[in-house]
Amino acid sequence: MASRRGRPCRKKLRRGREGFRQGHPYFSRKTCKTPTEKYERLQRKLFNMAQDPFICPTPGRLRPTEDSPGLLESMAHRKVYTHNIQEARDFHVPSLMDLFNNFIKEHTTKHPDCTHPTVTMPPTFEKKFGTGYKEVLRCSTCGYHTESHKLYQEAEIQGGATRGPKPTRKAVQLSMVLSKLPVGITGATTLLSATETGTQSGSKLQKITNNLTDVVVGEMKDSLADNRATLRKVCAIQGEDVKDGEPVLATAAVDGAYNNPSYHTHSQNSTQVTVPVIEKKTKGDMLIGFGFASKLCTCRRDGKDRQTHGPSCKANFPPADPIGKAEEVLAGRAVEGMQEKKPVLLDKDLTDNDSHITKGVRHTTKNISPTLQVEKLDCEVHVSRGQRRKMFRISTVLSDQIVSGITGYSAKVAQTKRTWFATALGRAVSKRCSTELRRAREKYPQNDDLFKLSVQQAKDNIVNCFSGNHTNCHSTSFMCRAGPDHKPAYLPRREHIVPTENDIKYLQAVIDYKLSEDMVHKQRYVMSTNAVEATHRRTQQSLPKKQHI
């Protein structure tokens, strides 16, 4: 049937399999409804923290987006109006504009005959208040001047005070910054004075800083809660059942640092100690808990007795108790503090050889969740240090043959040479054991049985490898792939060792210190407390000498 001329032919649109005959390849086609609720676009920082190549290679099932700009990046793009001010003073520009508008309005009303006013800001009317100024505008033609006007922003009075003028906002910000930087009040005042920037007096800044202590502590607690919230979100992305108000389980590194540590002693002469808790479940190494103890208080300087200190006392640890016990107490306090907002519990704690922190974590966790057992993991770096110390201790019982490197050597070896040999060999043994442990974990990330079996096979071959027998290195070692003519550059004298039967027993004992079945089980995650140690160094280096934490 011919279509009418001039009228377009209309075709019926097909939806799904409608309009196709049975047997047609498109007859079985189904409409696709994308399950958008199963996909989530994450930011790159959170994506990298939640990514696990073996469990969750693509969190959210979509590629990540770029991180949104933080507070400092956002502030960097804001407009700065300081170039509108010609004098060497720092004014709040909106307040300055209000002052000019007030001058124009009142001058026009009170002096209508003055048609050509000349505005000046005379220094005789200027009043300095802290980091700000109170200024007056004056007309040099008719002599009219405004009332004194505040050209700074005010902050709320800190410390619970209700009387007196409000401090300037910049003074409060400066005091808060001084609590976080290794700069004293005198140094900051000198630095700002050199740039002709008005500052508060030293006593006033010290008073504001003392009143801001609670504010800084509150900010830190909120920051820890934000990190715990991020950890809970990562756990939810990885498939764990995360419920509001219920804690999630995590592994964390915990260790203590003293303001004046005493090494190689049974007691501590310090007065302050910090215990940070850093999670090890993600790649972010976020700080999720913190504990602080101090024996110092300014009330003693005022001559007050211990019983009459009151709430102004800043010491939170009994002065009669040894500060060495503070690690156990602070570990428990840190775990309790982690339950306030976005709760997190520790099922594994990574510490050094000291067991005080583990006792505190277990005691507090038992009160919160009686059925949860906290497992203690060993730091791989601390175990390697202990292995080198053990090698140095057995250097006195090693034979002269292995120290000299000559078979049948009977002469006396000097003590300096014996010490050098033990140091070099201990470093080689420690590096070999750490490499075997780490590469075995990389090969078997999910199978603990094969991981432990491969480590035991590599452990039994280390002494033979150091002695020059590389027969089993290709099948058991993850590090050595040497042939018969291999010259080890990592051993003393760059030659294979010549041990006796007793030397083999001593060396095997040093190797078992790190690679025995029990120690391998405690180090099976191959983690260290380096993040906590870095936090300790940053805390101590950020403080001036003879300053307290």
Secondary structure, 3 states (H helix, E strand, C coil): CCCCCCCCCCCCCCCCCCCCCCCCCCCCCCCCCCCHHHCCCCEHHHHHHHCECCCECCHHHCCCECCCCCHHHHHHCCCCCHHHCCCCCCCCHHHHHHHHHHHHHHHHHHCCCCCCCCEECCHHHCEEECCEEEECCEECCCCCECCCEECCCECCCCCCCCCCCCCEHHHHHHHHHHCCCCCCHHHHHHHHHHCCCCCCCHHHHHHHHHHCHHHHHHHHHHHHHHHHHHHHHHHHHCCCCCCCCCCEEEEEEECCEECCCCCCCCCCCCCEEEEEEEECCCCCCCEEEEEEEECCCCCCCCCCCHHHCHHHCCCCCCCCCCHHHHHHHHHHHHHHHCCCCCCEEEEEEEECCCCHHHHHHHHHHHHHCCCCCCEEEECHHHHHHHHHHHHHHHHHCCCHHHHHCCCCCCCCCCHHHHHHHHHHHHHHHHHHHHHHHHHHHHHCCCCHHHHHHHHHHHHHCHHHHHCCCCCCHHHHCCCCCCCCCCCCCCCHHHCCCCCCHHHHHHHHHHHHHHHCHHHHHHCCCCCCCHHHHHHHHHHHHCCCCCCCC
